[in-house]
Amino acid sequence: MKTAIWLYLFLFLAVFDLHAQYPILTPFAISLGAAPTFIGWMMGIYSLTHLPGNLIAGTEIDKHGSRRYIVFSLVGAGIILLLQAHVHTPWQLLALRSISGFVLAFLSPACLALLAQLSTDPVKQGKYMSGHGVVHTLASVVSPAAGAVIVGAMGFSATFSSLGYLLILTGVIALLTMPRGLAPKPQPLTEPAKSIPAHANSAHTQTDTSKVFLPVSWRYFMLPLVIACAQGILFFELPLRGDGDSSIMSTGLLFSIISIGALFTLSMLFLNRYSPKLRLVVGVLLMSLSFFVMAAIPQVSLTVVLFVLGMSKGIIFPAMATLFIHLSGGSKLGRIFSLQSIATSIGSFIGPITAGQLRLGVSPYFIAFILLMIGILLLPYYTSKPTASLSSSDAKSILG
């Protein structure tokens, strides 16, 4: 539990630092002379450079544990923010954002894998994932508005510098306090070989190999892709609603409203009693309807719609992490969360670029609605059998 508390603290500081940039990156890029299309590419390239980092993180976290990669991401991102405080052209900002995308690609899968390794009990794992969501949301509630306030008082350069120093300090604290001995232990995926007849080995070789590589259907990874794409569209569109410092402040408050909505549903602990797959479907439906209302019924208060959208996020992300843990049976967690981050990176790359290219012809919010509905349709209607590390009774009670 002590490790979980430290990890939650590091997550809070890291998420605060990163989300504080959301309302100020687009105005900062505009102040450097960037066009909306270029801003879309700038936001997208950050997610695109996540991919090589996610690919490396998947196997390395399974081999060496999470500690070194958490420290590397925090310190590296802090140094990049210090450099970002001194850029003078949009291309310099684009280059630093691309490097930042690679560095931070290790943080999310490392933290999720470490939390999942703190217990083998499915109920406790679900609580750890919910705690991750609560900490993430608490930080994102105050950070956008705080970022807008700081940049209004200190300017862009001083804001990026202060956020960079905070990340570096967080990385140093993680290096000094996190335990070293949490590298994951391999878990058996099948029964011992001596219990399997010799003639059956060849018939099941291909199936066993695929399970060892990834015990989760690839179709489940379509949801984090379309969800990230929809969020990328939202993060691109909201800051373009106006100009000036007042717009930065209002955008920061809108992002905070999303986080307050997420915190509202995360506090409903009774939701953890329901099937994570059911919660995931309900949450994505609620998010898609929110985007539809923003596209088709603009008369509805944006504050209300964003609060409902935040509620959907509070349902989706703990349910998704819990579902991946239970489907995998606790095996290959680094690889699984790395693939989830890859899907998220691809979606975050496609979303703002699509919004930047098509926003004059069709509402990007309607595109987000269509993508989310497609993601629900692609979700497998059955749940694959959990691996041997979970009993069949536990699996039935968890997955419903």
Rosetta blueprint (number, residue, H / E / L):
1 M L
2 K H
3 T H
4 A H
5 I H
6 W H
7 L H
8 Y H
9 L H
10 F H
11 L H
12 F H
13 L H
14 A H
15 V H
16 F H
17 D H
18 L H
19 H H
20 A L
21 Q L
22 Y H
23 P H
24 I H
25 L H
26 T H
27 P H
28 F H
29 A H
30 I H
31 S H
32 L L
33 G L
34 A L
35 A L
36 P H
37 T H
38 F H
39 I H
40 G H
41 W H
42 M H
43 M H
44 G H
45 I H
46 Y H
47 S H
48 L H
49 T L
50 H H
51 L H
52 P H
53 G H
54 N H
55 L H
56 I H
57 A H
58 G H
59 T H
60 E H
61 I H
62 D H
63 K H
64 H H
65 G L
66 S L
67 R H
68 R H
69 Y H
70 I H
71 V H
72 F H
73 S H
74 L H
75 V H
76 G H
77 A H
78 G H
79 I H
80 I H
81 L H
82 L H
83 L H
84 Q H
85 A L
86 H L
87 V L
88 H L
89 T L
90 P H
91 W H
92 Q H
93 L H
94 L H
95 A H
96 L H
97 R H
98 S H
99 I H
100 S H
101 G H
102 F H
103 V H
104 L H
105 A L
106 F L
107 L H
108 S H
109 P H
110 A H
111 C H
112 L H
113 A H
114 L H
115 L H
116 A H
117 Q H
118 L L
119 S L
120 T L
121 D L
122 P H
123 V H
124 K H
125 Q H
126 G H
127 K H
128 Y H
129 M H
130 S H
131 G H
132 H H
133 G H
134 V H
135 V H
136 H H
137 T H
138 L H
139 A H
140 S H
141 V H
142 V H
143 S H
144 P H
145 A H
146 A H
147 G H
148 A H
149 V H
150 I H
151 V H
152 G H
153 A H
154 M H
155 G L
156 F H
157 S H
158 A H
159 T H
160 F H
161 S H
162 S H
163 L H
164 G H
165 Y H
166 L H
167 L H
168 I H
169 L H
170 T H
171 G H
172 V H
173 I H
174 A H
175 L H
176 L H
177 T H
178 M L
179 P L
180 R L
181 G L
182 L L
183 A L
184 P L
185 K L
186 P L
187 Q L
188 P L
189 L L
190 T L
191 E L
192 P L
193 A H
194 K H
195 S H
196 I L
197 P L
198 A H
199 H H
200 A H
201 N H
202 S H
203 A H
204 H H
205 T H
206 Q H
207 T H
208 D H
209 T H
210 S H
211 K H
212 V H
213 F H
214 L L
215 P L
216 V L
217 S L
218 W H
219 R H
220 Y H
221 F H
222 M H
223 L H
224 P H
225 L H
226 V H
227 I H
228 A H
229 C H
230 A H
231 Q H
232 G H
233 I H
234 L H
235 F H
236 F H
237 E H
238 L H
239 P H
240 L H
241 R H
242 G L
243 D L
244 G H
245 D H
246 S H
247 S H
248 I H
249 M H
250 S H
251 T H
252 G H
253 L H
254 L H
255 F H
256 S H
257 I H
258 I H
259 S H
260 I H
261 G H
262 A H
263 L H
264 F H
265 T H
266 L H
267 S L
268 M L
269 L H
270 F H
271 L H
272 N H
273 R H
274 Y L
275 S L
276 P H
277 K H
278 L H
279 R H
280 L H
281 V H
282 V H
283 G H
284 V H
285 L H
286 L H
287 M H
288 S H
289 L H
290 S H
291 F H
292 F H
293 V H
294 M H
295 A H
296 A H
297 I L
298 P L
299 Q L
300 V L
301 S L
302 L H
303 T H
304 V H
305 V H
306 L H
307 F H
308 V H
309 L H
310 G H
311 M H
312 S H
313 K H
314 G H
315 I H
316 I H
317 F H
318 P H
319 A H
320 M H
321 A H
322 T H
323 L H
324 F H
325 I H
326 H H
327 L H
328 S H
329 G L
330 G L
331 S L
332 K L
333 L H
334 G H
335 R H
336 I H
337 F H
338 S H
339 L H
340 Q H
341 S H
342 I H
343 A H
344 T H
345 S H
346 I H
347 G H
348 S H
349 F H
350 I H
351 G H
352 P H
353 I H
354 T H
355 A H
356 G H
357 Q H
358 L H
359 R L
360 L L
361 G L
362 V L
363 S L
364 P H
365 Y H
366 F H
367 I H
368 A H
369 F H
370 I H
371 L H
372 L H
373 M H
374 I H
375 G H
376 I H
377 L H
378 L H
379 L L
380 P L
381 Y L
382 Y L
383 T L
384 S L
385 K L
386 P L
387 T L
388 A L
389 S L
390 L L
391 S L
392 S H
393 S H
394 D H
395 A H
396 K H
397 S H
398 I H
399 L H
400 G L
